[in-house]
Amino acid sequence: MDIKKEFRDYAVKHKGLSGLATDQYLGMYGPTNLTPYIMEERRMNVAQMDVFSRLMMDRIIFLGTGIDDQVANIVTAQLLFLESADPAKDIQIYINSPGGSVYAGLGIYDTMQIIKPDVATICTGMAASMGAVLLVAGEKGKRSALKHSRVMIHQPSGGAQGVASDMEINLREMLKLKKELYDIISHHSGQTYDWVEKSSDRDYWMTSGEAKEYGMVDEVLERKTEK
């Protein structure tokens, strides 16, 4: 089974994504001089695939970039594709992202909430801004962070220009987004809305241990020493 081709066909034919945009995104994690290939023995032959395609076969999505519309469309399609393949089996999202577009990120968030499989989230380096929102949005009990990873939350930022009435409209929209994001973090972390609002007033950085105390993750992953 060529998982990358199968996913591409699903994304383009069933979800209406641009074939070019899909290829460009997959190329970010596709064959490069730094991307190892996996040789997998099968009953009749030996298959060669890049490591990210092999991870997807194990229901692992790697979100290792900033979040924009294109990235969100692909990640959303990956979630839906894996749900269609097996709605009863967990999906894992490994997050190493500085964040990005709130609208794009909320599209991923909403999809995580409506699909049938549990979505486990793992922070592998940094989950900041919208990346932190996706991290905390994983299935409770299945959210984790590596020992030296960092989590950061803050209030959404944006600019406005043009006539005063347009700037006022944009400001109202920004305030709505801020409330939505704080509600999401409060709901999934167990913190009060007021504390989320206060701690997010400026960049609020957390170690993995602090993120666990805050409720952003349930577990800090460390190598267990043998006794």
Buried (B, 14 or more C-beta within 10 A) or exposed (E): EEBBEBBBBBBBEEBEBEEEBBEEBBEBBBBEEEEEEBEEEEEEEEBEBBBBBBBBBEBBBBBBBBBEEBBBBBBBBBBBBBBEBEEEEEBBBBBBBBBBBBEBBBBBBEBBEEBEBBBBBBBBBBBBBBBBBBBBBBBEEBBBBBEEBBBBBBBBEEEEEEEEEEEEEBEEEBEEBBEBBBEBBBEBBEBEEEBBBEBBEEEBBBBBEBBBEBBBBBEBBEEEEEE
